[in-house]
Amino acid sequence: MRIVFMGTPDFAVPTLRALVAAGHDVVAAYSQPPRPAGRGKKLQPSPVHLAAEGLGIPVCTPLSLKGAEEQAAFAAWGADVAVVAAYGLILPQAVLDAPKLGCLNVHGSILPRWRGAAPVQRAILAGDATTGVTIMQMERGLDTGPMLAKVETDVDGKTAGDLTAELAEKGASLMVAVLADLPAHSPVVQPEEGVTYAHKIDKAESRLDFTRPAVDVERQVRAFAPAPGAFFELEGERFRVLAAEVVAGAGAPGVVLDEGLTVACGEGAMRPLVVQRAGRPAMDTAALLRGRAIAAGTVLG
């Protein structure tokens, strides 16, 4: 098929590569414009932008698709279908209608649960046992379109980084399978029951809330690993917790219970396993404590 691909983050890259490997003619890749990143705040192309350039695919980075000129340029590619994976821009009706077969989306949840921007993180925070990927025919609503295929996987203690990478690969394979035999994948209207919304992550949510049960605190750690990183503060310094475990223990929430940095929560206790101080590499908790002792009885902010 003649395909326009639309995506931005790492999650979308496996689908782009899989379409090319399957022999499709990806005539253009749309991605978010380069953004300032790193200490020097230099403009950094998105992962999809870089991957597309490496594959010799023309890249388009419009700030918006609302204008008639951009919509005409999109239609001019003459695509059979647009494949969308975490693109990050709302697609106007003119864009949705331009490809002969419309726009198909790779969404990182089992719809209608977790429609929206952060389905992986929300699934972890909610304690979902399973999640997955849905291939959906796009329409004007937020992830409301009919479903063509889905595949599930266990959340099973995975971090957001691990789960996103897994779903990216599953979504890529599923999209290729759908395009290989579209007539066999009849659209199914999403059920009205079970709708939830995966609102965009606010960085303030990554502050560890030790008043919550330890199970919830550990989910925070996994949901925000590797980025932005769940954190606590001590004496004005921020410590990112990248892995943790739930352990037995009791005390006032936020109080360090022992010399191994076990922290009391609203119910039970949490012990960090991998911690990162500002401007330093991540390290296991024992290595951290050798260089920065945190005594029992310390109250973490």
VEXNU-465184 format. One record per residue (C-alpha): x, y, z; residue in one letter. Coordinates in pm, 1 decimal. Layout:
<rs>
<c1: X c2: Y c3: Z rest: a>
...
</rs>
This chain:
<rs>
<c1: 0.0 c2: 0.0 c3: 0.0 rest: m>
<c1: 91.1 c2: 363.2 c3: -44.3 rest: r>
<c1: 114.0 c2: 488.0 c3: 316.7 rest: i>
<c1: 162.5 c2: 815.4 c3: 498.6 rest: v>
<c1: 296.3 c2: 743.5 c3: 846.2 rest: f>
<c1: 226.9 c2: 976.2 c3: 1140.3 rest: m>
<c1: 407.9 c2: 937.0 c3: 1471.8 rest: g>
<c1: 655.3 c2: 1100.2 c3: 1707.0 rest: t>
<c1: 803.9 c2: 905.2 c3: 2004.2 rest: p>
<c1: 997.0 c2: 579.2 c3: 2032.2 rest: d>
<c1: 665.8 c2: 391.4 c3: 2064.8 rest: f>
<c1: 591.1 c2: 466.0 c3: 1698.1 rest: a>
<c1: 925.5 c2: 366.7 c3: 1546.9 rest: v>
<c1: 872.7 c2: -14.3 c3: 1536.0 rest: p>
<c1: 550.6 c2: 34.4 c3: 1338.4 rest: t>
<c1: 725.4 c2: 256.6 c3: 1085.3 rest: l>
<c1: 1006.6 c2: 4.5 c3: 1042.3 rest: r>
<c1: 761.8 c2: -286.6 c3: 1019.8 rest: a>
<c1: 563.6 c2: -118.6 c3: 741.5 rest: l>
<c1: 879.3 c2: -69.1 c3: 537.3 rest: v>
<c1: 997.0 c2: -424.8 c3: 605.9 rest: a>
<c1: 658.4 c2: -558.6 c3: 492.4 rest: a>
<c1: 708.8 c2: -395.2 c3: 153.5 rest: g>
<c1: 469.1 c2: -104.4 c3: 182.9 rest: h>
<c1: 550.0 c2: 223.0 c3: 9.0 rest: d>
<c1: 580.1 c2: 473.2 c3: 293.3 rest: v>
<c1: 578.1 c2: 795.0 c3: 92.1 rest: v>
<c1: 602.9 c2: 1038.0 c3: 383.4 rest: a>
<c1: 640.6 c2: 1050.4 c3: 760.5 rest: a>
<c1: 468.9 c2: 1319.7 c3: 964.7 rest: y>
<c1: 611.7 c2: 1395.9 c3: 1308.5 rest: s>
<c1: 612.4 c2: 1667.1 c3: 1574.1 rest: q>
<c1: 861.1 c2: 1949.2 c3: 1501.5 rest: p>
<c1: 1207.8 c2: 1929.7 c3: 1659.0 rest: p>
<c1: 1202.9 c2: 2041.6 c3: 2023.7 rest: r>
<c1: 1476.0 c2: 2185.6 c3: 2250.8 rest: p>
<c1: 1638.1 c2: 1907.7 c3: 2453.9 rest: a>
<c1: 1944.6 c2: 1838.4 c3: 2664.5 rest: g>
<c1: 2158.9 c2: 2081.3 c3: 2858.6 rest: r>
<c1: 2225.2 c2: 2296.3 c3: 2554.2 rest: g>
<c1: 1855.6 c2: 2305.9 c3: 2463.0 rest: k>
<c1: 1941.8 c2: 2232.8 c3: 2100.2 rest: k>
<c1: 1658.2 c2: 2140.8 c3: 1867.2 rest: l>
<c1: 1625.9 c2: 1761.0 c3: 1864.9 rest: q>
<c1: 1431.4 c2: 1576.7 c3: 1595.5 rest: p>
<c1: 1183.8 c2: 1317.9 c3: 1723.9 rest: s>
<c1: 1264.9 c2: 943.7 c3: 1718.0 rest: p>
<c1: 1027.1 c2: 897.6 c3: 1421.9 rest: v>
<c1: 1188.9 c2: 1189.4 c3: 1238.9 rest: h>
<c1: 1533.2 c2: 1033.2 c3: 1277.9 rest: l>
<c1: 1413.8 c2: 683.7 c3: 1186.9 rest: a>
<c1: 1235.5 c2: 807.8 c3: 875.6 rest: a>
<c1: 1540.2 c2: 1001.1 c3: 757.6 rest: e>
<c1: 1748.0 c2: 686.7 c3: 807.5 rest: g>
<c1: 1503.8 c2: 498.3 c3: 586.3 rest: l>
<c1: 1511.6 c2: 765.3 c3: 316.8 rest: g>
<c1: 1151.3 c2: 874.1 c3: 378.6 rest: i>
<c1: 1056.4 c2: 1242.3 c3: 340.5 rest: p>
<c1: 966.2 c2: 1398.8 c3: 677.6 rest: v>
<c1: 698.9 c2: 1663.2 c3: 737.6 rest: c>
<c1: 683.0 c2: 1849.1 c3: 1070.8 rest: t>
<c1: 390.4 c2: 2094.4 c3: 1058.1 rest: p>
<c1: 293.8 c2: 2275.6 c3: 1375.9 rest: l>
<c1: -70.2 c2: 2216.4 c3: 1288.6 rest: s>
<c1: -286.1 c2: 2043.1 c3: 1028.3 rest: l>
<c1: -576.9 c2: 2285.2 c3: 1061.0 rest: k>
<c1: -483.6 c2: 2507.2 c3: 766.0 rest: g>
<c1: -607.9 c2: 2446.2 c3: 412.8 rest: a>
<c1: -252.3 c2: 2455.6 c3: 276.1 rest: e>
<c1: -128.3 c2: 2179.8 c3: 507.7 rest: e>
<c1: -439.8 c2: 1972.2 c3: 442.3 rest: q>
<c1: -391.3 c2: 2003.5 c3: 67.8 rest: a>
<c1: -26.5 c2: 1902.9 c3: 102.7 rest: a>
<c1: -130.8 c2: 1597.2 c3: 303.2 rest: f>
<c1: -391.2 c2: 1494.0 c3: 45.3 rest: a>
<c1: -137.7 c2: 1540.1 c3: -234.9 rest: a>
<c1: 55.8 c2: 1234.0 c3: -114.8 rest: w>
<c1: -228.2 c2: 1022.5 c3: -258.8 rest: g>
<c1: -211.7 c2: 768.1 c3: 22.6 rest: a>
<c1: -415.3 c2: 450.3 c3: 34.8 rest: d>
<c1: -406.8 c2: 473.7 c3: 413.9 rest: v>
<c1: -247.6 c2: 679.7 c3: 689.8 rest: a>
<c1: -98.9 c2: 483.0 c3: 979.2 rest: v>
<c1: -88.2 c2: 680.5 c3: 1304.4 rest: v>
<c1: 100.6 c2: 594.0 c3: 1624.5 rest: a>
<c1: 128.3 c2: 851.6 c3: 1905.4 rest: a>
<c1: 153.6 c2: 1141.8 c3: 1661.8 rest: y>
<c1: 48.8 c2: 1409.6 c3: 1909.5 rest: g>
<c1: -167.5 c2: 1634.6 c3: 1689.7 rest: l>
<c1: -543.8 c2: 1632.6 c3: 1642.9 rest: i>
<c1: -632.5 c2: 1523.7 c3: 1288.4 rest: l>
<c1: -901.2 c2: 1741.8 c3: 1126.9 rest: p>
<c1: -1179.2 c2: 1571.9 c3: 930.8 rest: q>
<c1: -1017.4 c2: 1671.0 c3: 601.8 rest: a>
<c1: -703.9 c2: 1478.0 c3: 698.8 rest: v>
<c1: -900.9 c2: 1178.2 c3: 825.9 rest: l>
<c1: -1086.9 c2: 1163.4 c3: 493.7 rest: d>
<c1: -791.7 c2: 1218.1 c3: 259.3 rest: a>
<c1: -649.4 c2: 861.8 c3: 236.0 rest: p>
<c1: -864.2 c2: 617.5 c3: 39.3 rest: k>
<c1: -897.3 c2: 385.3 c3: 339.8 rest: l>
<c1: -883.9 c2: 654.7 c3: 606.0 rest: g>
<c1: -647.7 c2: 662.9 c3: 904.8 rest: c>
<c1: -561.3 c2: 362.7 c3: 1121.6 rest: l>
<c1: -424.7 c2: 415.5 c3: 1471.1 rest: n>
<c1: -199.2 c2: 199.8 c3: 1691.0 rest: v>
<c1: -322.8 c2: 269.0 c3: 2045.0 rest: h>
<c1: -146.4 c2: 138.9 c3: 2356.7 rest: g>
<c1: -444.3 c2: -3.1 c3: 2546.1 rest: s>
<c1: -742.2 c2: -232.8 c3: 2506.1 rest: i>
<c1: -1010.4 c2: 15.4 c3: 2412.2 rest: l>
<c1: -1238.6 c2: 160.8 c3: 2537.1 rest: p>
<c1: -1023.9 c2: 151.6 c3: 2853.1 rest: r>
<c1: -762.4 c2: 426.2 c3: 2864.7 rest: w>
<c1: -848.3 c2: 643.5 c3: 2570.6 rest: r>
<c1: -610.9 c2: 937.6 c3: 2554.4 rest: g>
<c1: -249.9 c2: 1044.1 c3: 2590.3 rest: a>
<c1: -97.3 c2: 822.2 c3: 2861.0 rest: a>
<c1: -256.8 c2: 475.4 c3: 2848.7 rest: p>
<c1: 50.8 c2: 283.0 c3: 2963.6 rest: v>
<c1: 115.4 c2: 494.8 c3: 3272.3 rest: q>
<c1: -252.9 c2: 500.8 c3: 3367.8 rest: r>
<c1: -281.7 c2: 123.1 c3: 3339.8 rest: a>
<c1: 12.6 c2: 77.6 c3: 3577.7 rest: i>
<c1: -110.7 c2: 338.5 c3: 3825.2 rest: l>
<c1: -454.1 c2: 177.3 c3: 3833.2 rest: a>
<c1: -308.0 c2: -165.7 c3: 3904.5 rest: g>
<c1: -446.4 c2: -320.9 c3: 3585.5 rest: d>
<c1: -347.5 c2: -685.8 c3: 3550.1 rest: a>
<c1: -353.8 c2: -670.1 c3: 3168.7 rest: t>
<c1: -334.7 c2: -412.8 c3: 2892.2 rest: t>
<c1: -251.1 c2: -431.7 c3: 2524.1 rest: g>
<c1: -274.6 c2: -268.9 c3: 2183.1 rest: v>
<c1: -576.4 c2: -183.9 c3: 1970.2 rest: t>
<c1: -579.2 c2: -106.1 c3: 1597.6 rest: i>
<c1: -855.8 c2: 147.4 c3: 1545.3 rest: m>
<c1: -1015.9 c2: 328.5 c3: 1252.6 rest: q>
<c1: -978.4 c2: 694.2 c3: 1345.4 rest: m>
<c1: -1265.8 c2: 942.4 c3: 1366.8 rest: e>
<c1: -1310.1 c2: 1289.4 c3: 1515.6 rest: r>
<c1: -1358.1 c2: 1170.0 c3: 1877.0 rest: g>
<c1: -1070.6 c2: 1097.1 c3: 2114.7 rest: l>
<c1: -985.2 c2: 729.8 c3: 2045.6 rest: d>
<c1: -1353.3 c2: 652.6 c3: 1988.6 rest: t>
<c1: -1331.7 c2: 487.4 c3: 1647.5 rest: g>
<c1: -1425.2 c2: 128.4 c3: 1561.3 rest: p>
<c1: -1170.0 c2: -141.5 c3: 1643.9 rest: m>
<c1: -1011.4 c2: -367.7 c3: 1381.3 rest: l>
<c1: -785.5 c2: -583.9 c3: 1600.6 rest: a>
<c1: -636.1 c2: -607.4 c3: 1946.1 rest: k>
<c1: -376.4 c2: -805.3 c3: 2138.1 rest: v>
<c1: -334.9 c2: -829.8 c3: 2514.9 rest: e>
<c1: -37.0 c2: -865.6 c3: 2746.8 rest: t>
<c1: 18.7 c2: -888.9 c3: 3122.0 rest: d>
<c1: 130.0 c2: -577.1 c3: 3306.4 rest: v>
<c1: 308.5 c2: -810.4 c3: 3549.5 rest: d>
<c1: 526.1 c2: -564.7 c3: 3743.2 rest: g>
<c1: 667.8 c2: -397.1 c3: 3432.7 rest: k>
<c1: 784.4 c2: -36.3 c3: 3422.5 rest: t>
<c1: 627.2 c2: 209.3 c3: 3180.8 rest: a>
<c1: 946.1 c2: 193.0 c3: 2974.6 rest: g>
<c1: 940.3 c2: -185.9 c3: 2949.7 rest: d>
<c1: 568.3 c2: -202.7 c3: 2881.6 rest: l>
<c1: 579.3 c2: 72.1 c3: 2619.4 rest: t>
<c1: 857.9 c2: -106.2 c3: 2432.5 rest: a>
<c1: 666.1 c2: -434.6 c3: 2441.6 rest: e>
<c1: 342.6 c2: -275.8 c3: 2321.4 rest: l>
<c1: 529.1 c2: -92.2 c3: 2045.4 rest: a>
<c1: 650.9 c2: -422.9 c3: 1901.1 rest: e>
<c1: 312.3 c2: -590.4 c3: 1940.0 rest: k>
<c1: 140.9 c2: -293.2 c3: 1778.8 rest: g>
<c1: 380.3 c2: -298.4 c3: 1484.3 rest: a>
<c1: 316.9 c2: -666.9 c3: 1417.0 rest: s>
<c1: -58.1 c2: -624.3 c3: 1456.4 rest: l>
<c1: -74.9 c2: -329.9 c3: 1216.4 rest: m>
<c1: 115.6 c2: -523.7 c3: 950.6 rest: v>
<c1: -123.5 c2: -818.1 c3: 995.4 rest: a>
<c1: -428.7 c2: -591.7 c3: 963.6 rest: v>
<c1: -301.3 c2: -426.0 c3: 645.9 rest: l>
<c1: -216.3 c2: -764.5 c3: 496.2 rest: a>
<c1: -584.4 c2: -864.4 c3: 506.1 rest: d>
<c1: -813.5 c2: -568.9 c3: 573.8 rest: l>
<c1: -1134.3 c2: -750.9 c3: 469.4 rest: p>
<c1: -1074.8 c2: -1005.4 c3: 746.1 rest: a>
<c1: -1069.4 c2: -732.7 c3: 1011.8 rest: h>
<c1: -1424.5 c2: -602.6 c3: 1026.1 rest: s>
<c1: -1466.7 c2: -282.8 c3: 1230.7 rest: p>
<c1: -1623.4 c2: -337.3 c3: 1573.3 rest: v>
<c1: -1789.0 c2: -43.0 c3: 1747.4 rest: v>
<c1: -1639.7 c2: 23.7 c3: 2090.5 rest: q>
<c1: -1868.1 c2: -68.4 c3: 2380.6 rest: p>
<c1: -2013.5 c2: 216.8 c3: 2583.1 rest: e>
<c1: -1931.0 c2: 41.3 c3: 2909.9 rest: e>
<c1: -1578.0 c2: 46.8 c3: 3049.6 rest: g>
<c1: -1468.9 c2: 380.7 c3: 2904.6 rest: v>
<c1: -1182.5 c2: 545.2 c3: 3093.4 rest: t>
<c1: -953.7 c2: 834.6 c3: 2998.3 rest: y>
<c1: -575.3 c2: 833.7 c3: 3021.5 rest: a>
<c1: -513.1 c2: 1200.1 c3: 3086.0 rest: h>
<c1: -169.8 c2: 1341.0 c3: 3005.4 rest: k>
<c1: 83.0 c2: 1293.2 c3: 3284.9 rest: i>
<c1: 152.3 c2: 1598.3 c3: 3499.2 rest: d>
<c1: 507.6 c2: 1599.5 c3: 3636.3 rest: k>
<c1: 365.5 c2: 1680.5 c3: 3980.1 rest: a>
<c1: 216.7 c2: 1329.1 c3: 3982.9 rest: e>
<c1: 565.4 c2: 1180.6 c3: 3994.9 rest: s>
<c1: 626.3 c2: 1305.3 c3: 4351.2 rest: r>
<c1: 600.6 c2: 993.4 c3: 4568.8 rest: l>
<c1: 297.3 c2: 1005.9 c3: 4796.0 rest: d>
<c1: 392.4 c2: 806.8 c3: 5104.8 rest: f>
<c1: 47.1 c2: 859.2 c3: 5255.4 rest: t>
<c1: -76.7 c2: 606.6 c3: 4999.3 rest: r>
<c1: -48.5 c2: 229.3 c3: 5051.6 rest: p>
<c1: 294.3 c2: 91.9 c3: 4961.9 rest: a>
<c1: 140.0 c2: -99.0 c3: 4669.6 rest: v>
<c1: 30.4 c2: 230.7 c3: 4515.9 rest: d>
<c1: 367.0 c2: 395.0 c3: 4580.5 rest: v>
<c1: 548.5 c2: 111.0 c3: 4404.4 rest: e>
<c1: 310.6 c2: 153.7 c3: 4108.8 rest: r>
<c1: 406.9 c2: 520.8 c3: 4097.5 rest: q>
<c1: 769.7 c2: 417.0 c3: 4067.5 rest: v>
<c1: 697.0 c2: 182.3 c3: 3775.9 rest: r>
<c1: 457.4 c2: 421.1 c3: 3601.0 rest: a>
<c1: 716.8 c2: 699.3 c3: 3587.6 rest: f>
<c1: 1024.4 c2: 488.2 c3: 3508.6 rest: a>
<c1: 1238.6 c2: 576.9 c3: 3325.8 rest: p>
<c1: 1085.2 c2: 924.6 c3: 3279.0 rest: a>
<c1: 1007.8 c2: 1159.6 c3: 3437.5 rest: p>
<c1: 1106.0 c2: 940.8 c3: 3735.0 rest: g>
<c1: 914.4 c2: 917.9 c3: 4062.6 rest: a>
<c1: 1094.5 c2: 1113.5 c3: 4332.8 rest: f>
<c1: 1120.6 c2: 1220.8 c3: 4693.7 rest: f>
<c1: 1306.9 c2: 1519.6 c3: 4835.9 rest: e>
<c1: 1550.2 c2: 1540.2 c3: 5124.3 rest: l>
<c1: 1720.3 c2: 1859.5 c3: 5242.2 rest: e>
<c1: 1636.6 c2: 2033.7 c3: 4916.4 rest: g>
<c1: 1774.2 c2: 1756.0 c3: 4696.4 rest: e>
<c1: 1560.0 c2: 1546.2 c3: 4466.7 rest: r>
<c1: 1610.6 c2: 1167.0 c3: 4454.1 rest: f>
<c1: 1454.6 c2: 978.2 c3: 4164.0 rest: r>
<c1: 1342.5 c2: 622.9 c3: 4244.4 rest: v>
<c1: 1358.2 c2: 401.0 c3: 3935.9 rest: l>
<c1: 1279.9 c2: 64.5 c3: 4096.7 rest: a>
<c1: 1131.5 c2: -34.5 c3: 4432.0 rest: a>
<c1: 969.4 c2: -320.5 c3: 4621.8 rest: e>
<c1: 684.9 c2: -348.5 c3: 4869.8 rest: v>
<c1: 799.0 c2: -480.1 c3: 5210.4 rest: v>
<c1: 659.0 c2: -526.1 c3: 5557.9 rest: a>
<c1: 685.9 c2: -227.3 c3: 5788.4 rest: g>
<c1: 485.9 c2: 33.1 c3: 5973.0 rest: a>
<c1: 533.0 c2: 391.3 c3: 6083.5 rest: g>
<c1: 434.3 c2: 745.7 c3: 6005.1 rest: a>
<c1: 416.6 c2: 794.0 c3: 5626.1 rest: p>
<c1: 747.6 c2: 913.8 c3: 5480.7 rest: g>
<c1: 961.8 c2: 808.6 c3: 5777.0 rest: v>
<c1: 1272.6 c2: 600.8 c3: 5702.5 rest: v>
<c1: 1245.3 c2: 280.9 c3: 5907.6 rest: l>
<c1: 1595.1 c2: 133.2 c3: 5882.8 rest: d>
<c1: 1946.0 c2: 179.1 c3: 5743.1 rest: e>
<c1: 1837.5 c2: 27.2 c3: 5408.3 rest: g>
<c1: 1607.8 c2: 320.5 c3: 5321.5 rest: l>
<c1: 1282.3 c2: 134.3 c3: 5385.2 rest: t>
<c1: 1010.7 c2: 402.2 c3: 5393.9 rest: v>
<c1: 682.3 c2: 377.3 c3: 5581.5 rest: a>
<c1: 369.8 c2: 432.5 c3: 5372.3 rest: c>
<c1: 3.9 c2: 478.0 c3: 5452.9 rest: g>
<c1: -15.0 c2: 100.3 c3: 5457.6 rest: e>
<c1: 299.2 c2: -115.4 c3: 5459.9 rest: g>
<c1: 637.7 c2: 8.5 c3: 5345.2 rest: a>
<c1: 840.6 c2: 61.0 c3: 5029.9 rest: m>
<c1: 1213.1 c2: 0.6 c3: 4977.8 rest: r>
<c1: 1385.9 c2: 172.6 c3: 4682.4 rest: p>
<c1: 1608.7 c2: -57.6 c3: 4478.0 rest: l>
<c1: 1750.2 c2: 185.6 c3: 4218.3 rest: v>
<c1: 1792.1 c2: 556.2 c3: 4295.1 rest: v>
<c1: 1935.6 c2: 852.3 c3: 4104.6 rest: q>
<c1: 2059.3 c2: 1179.8 c3: 4251.5 rest: r>
<c1: 2048.9 c2: 1495.4 c3: 4041.5 rest: a>
<c1: 2326.6 c2: 1504.3 c3: 3783.4 rest: g>
<c1: 2450.6 c2: 1154.6 c3: 3870.4 rest: r>
<c1: 2401.5 c2: 806.4 c3: 3726.2 rest: p>
<c1: 2139.4 c2: 570.3 c3: 3862.2 rest: a>
<c1: 2270.7 c2: 326.1 c3: 4124.0 rest: m>
<c1: 2143.3 c2: 58.6 c3: 4357.7 rest: d>
<c1: 2033.8 c2: 176.4 c3: 4699.2 rest: t>
<c1: 2330.5 c2: 23.6 c3: 4881.1 rest: a>
<c1: 2572.5 c2: 221.7 c3: 4662.7 rest: a>
<c1: 2370.8 c2: 538.0 c3: 4718.0 rest: l>
<c1: 2377.3 c2: 497.3 c3: 5095.1 rest: l>
<c1: 2752.3 c2: 441.9 c3: 5101.4 rest: r>
<c1: 2796.8 c2: 790.9 c3: 4960.0 rest: g>
<c1: 2492.8 c2: 956.8 c3: 5118.2 rest: r>
<c1: 2374.2 c2: 795.9 c3: 5440.5 rest: a>
<c1: 2006.1 c2: 843.6 c3: 5521.8 rest: i>
<c1: 1946.8 c2: 748.8 c3: 5884.7 rest: a>
<c1: 1645.8 c2: 572.2 c3: 6028.0 rest: a>
<c1: 1396.5 c2: 826.4 c3: 6153.5 rest: g>
<c1: 1458.1 c2: 1068.7 c3: 5866.8 rest: t>
<c1: 1139.2 c2: 1214.2 c3: 5723.1 rest: v>
<c1: 1134.4 c2: 1228.0 c3: 5342.1 rest: l>
<c1: 957.4 c2: 1515.0 c3: 5166.4 rest: g>
</rs>
